Amino acid sequence: MMKPEICPYCGERRLEELQPTEIMVDDMLWTIYHYECQFCTEVFDKIITEGELQYDIMADGEDYDINEDDGEKKFRN
């Protein structure tokens, strides 16, 4: 998961990650990450579903190649 780099409200980079929340929605785990901007004090969320965290497990390696130089996945046609 990539942490946000800037506040979507003011553009500052001083973000504090707060305690995440986990909930089950339709038998899928959702993790809600909370961030607070230390400049404008706005709080915003980033939601990651269980499927987004486990996409590598579901891939069997036959449909894409991994470039060893940069770790980029390239899908075969």
Buried (B, 14 or more C-beta within 10 A) or exposed (E): EEEBEEBEEEEEEEBEEEEEEEEEEEEEBBBEBBBBBEBEEEEBEBEBEBEEEEEEEEEEEEEEEEEEEEEEEEEEE
